[in-house]
């Protein structure tokens, strides 16, 4: 990817960029890219592509398997007080 440096961004434009970044909890750089994509009409095109590569994994565990996994994690979640002294 190529880098582009922008200078002398008008205050109102900077404010809009920062507001979008805050609203979406993304970096200002990502907000600028999204705004540019929206303007040139490619953002919507990218978002309409369905992601199905992980569909076979969704909901793959039974309730019994999920509970067994949670029990196995209990050991890892325990705090060893000796390590914090």
N, C-alpha and C positions, 0 to 999 in steps of 0.2 A: 504494500500500500504506500502511496505517496503521501507526503505531509504538505500541508498548506498552512501558512502563517497568515493570520488576519490582523491588520492594524487599523486603528482609528474606527473601531466599532462604535456606532452611535449609542449614547446612553440608553435610549429606549429599547434598542435591539439587545443590548447586553442585559438589561433588566428582564426582557422576555426570555432570553436564553437561560438565565439563572433561575427564573420562576419555573420554567419547564423542568430544569434539572432537579430542583427541590421537589416539585410535585411528583416526579417519577422516580426520585431517589437515584439519579444517575449522575455521572460527571457532566460538567459543562461541555466537554468535548463530545460526548455521546449525544447530548441534547442538540448541539449544533448539527451533528450528522443526521439525526432524526428530522430536524427541521428542514435541512436541505433535501433529504429524501422525500419528505412530504411535498415540498415545493416542486420537485421535478417529477413527482408522480411514481416513484418506485417503492416507497415505504409500504403502501397498501399491497402491492404485488408480492413483496417479500413476506408479509404477515399472513397471506392467504395460503401459503404452502403448508399443508398438514404434516405434522411430524408423527410418524407412526413407527419409528425404529425401536421404540421401547414399549410399545403397546403389549407385546407378549409378556412383559414383566409386571405390568400393572395388575394389582390384585391377585398375583400368582400364589401368595401364601394363604393357607387356610388359617382359621382362627387358632387352631391348635399349634400350627407351626409358628405363628406370630408370637404367641404366648411363650413358646419354648425359646425363641430368640430373645425375647425380653428377659427371661430368667437367666439366659447365658450372659447377658450384658450386665446383670446385677453385680457380678464380681468386678468388672471393669469400672463400674460407677462408684465403688466404695472408695472412700478417702482413707489413705494410710496416714494417720496422725503423725507418725514418726518422720515422715517425709517433710512435714511442714513445721518442724521445730528448729 
